[in-house]
Amino acid sequence: MISYKFRLYPTKEQKEKLELSLNICRQTYNYLLAELDKGFTKVELANYLLDLKVVNPKMREVYSKAIQVENDNLFRNLKGLGNSKKNGNKVGRLRFKGSGWKKTFTFSQSGFKLIDNKKLSLSKIGEIKIKVHREVLGNIKQIIIKREINKWYAIIQTDANIQLTKGEKEVGLDFGLINFYTDNEGNKVSIPNNIQQTQKKLKKAHRNLSKKKKGSKRRLKAINRLQNTYQKQTNQKNDFFHKLSHNLVVNSKVIAIEDLDLKGLMMKSYNAKNYQISSWKTFITKYLNYKAESAGVKVLVVDRFEPTTQRCSNCGELRKLELSERTYNCLKCGLGLDRDTNSAKNIIKYFGLGVSPLREDSSLPVMVKESSMKREDNQFIGY
């Protein structure tokens, strides 16, 4: 399943209907969650929706299937909570959604129609102007309407299956803070300047917000400015990650990476913020993996405790390397090489030589065997 994200341009009246639908779906979710605590099953809660419409006539102004989806969402969240608990994570309880918390509602199977790629017809809302900036492939299965700050988007999900073609390279990647990653051929990819510039604007927006009086109109404007800046940075990262992952996949047949313990790194280092901005794990799990699976590219993960940075890629000699040392100088064979390039060479060499088996209890276990990560249904391929 492929998802396309397009901008909507509703009129004032349509905005009010979208807000109403979003709010009714939020209230429905809360009603169902309250009844769930009483021991009702999924089928019983689905029937309970009919009683809710009698009590709350406003629900009749919202498309019925959009309301029914909230029952599915509730039990999907419950299942996810249970799976997380089985994996040993500490979990709490499902929470009621307050005003402004819910961002999406869904038209599943029916109630929608894309008209000449210019308007999106939604049941009980009307025909909304939409900017379809790329061809929609496949049959439309459902449409998710999403509010982001003051903007509305339609996420169109189809049954299309796009297959990428793989290349011939075998690439080892070493992720870092100075460069986003360095490969085994010495090629370096840096985080784009626009993302770093937006980070500076975020700092300024936070300082500006802290000076505003609570409850004032200026504070609301400052909050809106901060939210827009965050959204801009998110879009910039999405664009960078999509292009970078696509380029890697179409040029490679094997991609070897490290098993990154980001949580541990952030707890032990003064560079925690830089690690967070880099978003390596997001790049791997949400962008690289599903593209690699589509093209049949193997994504392999090196054992977390393999000393790729401290080992000489030429002779295998180990030596302790300080963080400030940017060049690996081997005292045994005399190799002098950039430390990140040396590490990337060790990462790809790890699999070529079969030094040791991969750990099944890795923090990224789904990536260990030839990109065997299950493809997520909701993968965006564009805005």
C-alpha positions, 0 to 999 in steps of 0.5 A: 500500500502506498500513501500520497500526501496532498494539501487541501484548500477548504473554504471557511464553511468547509473548514468548520465541517472538517473541524466538526468531523474531527471533534466528533471523531475525538469524542466518539473515541473517548466514549468508546474508551470509557465503555471499554473499561466496562468490559465490552467487546469490539462488536458490542462497542460497534453497536453502541455507536447507534445509541450514541447517535440518539444521544448526540444528534451532531454525530449525524452530521459526520459520515458514518464510516468515519465514526466507525473507524474510531472503534477500529483505532481503539482496538488497534491502539489496545493491541499495540499497547499489549505487544509493547508490554510483551516486548518488556516495555513499561506501558500505561493505559490508553488515554482520553484525547483532549481538545486539540489532541486528535489530528486525523480522521479517516474515510475508509472504502467509501464516502470520497471521490477524487474529481479530475485531480482538482477537487476531493469530494468528501461525504457530508463535507463537500468538494474541497480544492486539492493540489495533486502534484503527482500522479496517483497510482492504483485504486484508492482504498481510504483517505486520511484527513489530517490537520497540521497547525492551520493547514489541512492535508489528504493522505490518499492510500492506494493498493499500488505497489511500486518496485524500485530497482537495485544497483550493484554496490556493496556499501558500508555506512558509518553514521556520525555527527560531523557528517550524516554518514560516511561510506566505505569508499570515503564518500561523505554526506552532510546534513543540509544547511537549511536544516541547521539554519531552521534549528537556529530559528527554532532556538530564536522562536523558543526564546521569543515564546518564553518572553510572552505573557500567558493568555495574550494574543502575542503568545498565541502568535509566538506559539503559531510561529514556533509550530510552523518552524517545527513543521518546516524542519520536519518537511526538510528532514523528510525531503532529505531522508527520502532523496538520500534513501532512494539514492542509496537503494537504487545504487546498492545491492547490499547496505551494511549499517551499525546497530545504534544505541541512540538512547544510550548515546544520548544519556552518556554524552553532552552531544545528546541534542546533536544525536537527536537532530541527526535522526539516524534511527528514523532514517533507517526504520522509516525510510531506508528499510521499506525502500530496500525491501521494495528493491530487494536490497539486503540491509544488514546490521553489525553487532552493537559491540563490534569495535568497528571504530577501533579496529584497523580495516587493513590488518585488524589490529585494535587500538583505543581511539579518542573522540578527538582523533579524526584519523586512524593511524595503525601502529602495526601496519602503518595505515593512515585513514579517516576514522569514519571511512575506516569504520565504514570499511570494517562494517562492510568487511564484517559481513564479507568475512563472516567474522561473527553471527548477528545478534538476534536480540539487537535493538533493530532485529527486524533489519538483520536478515536481508531487510526482512522488516515488515513493510509499513502500510502507511509509507509516504512517497511525497507531499 
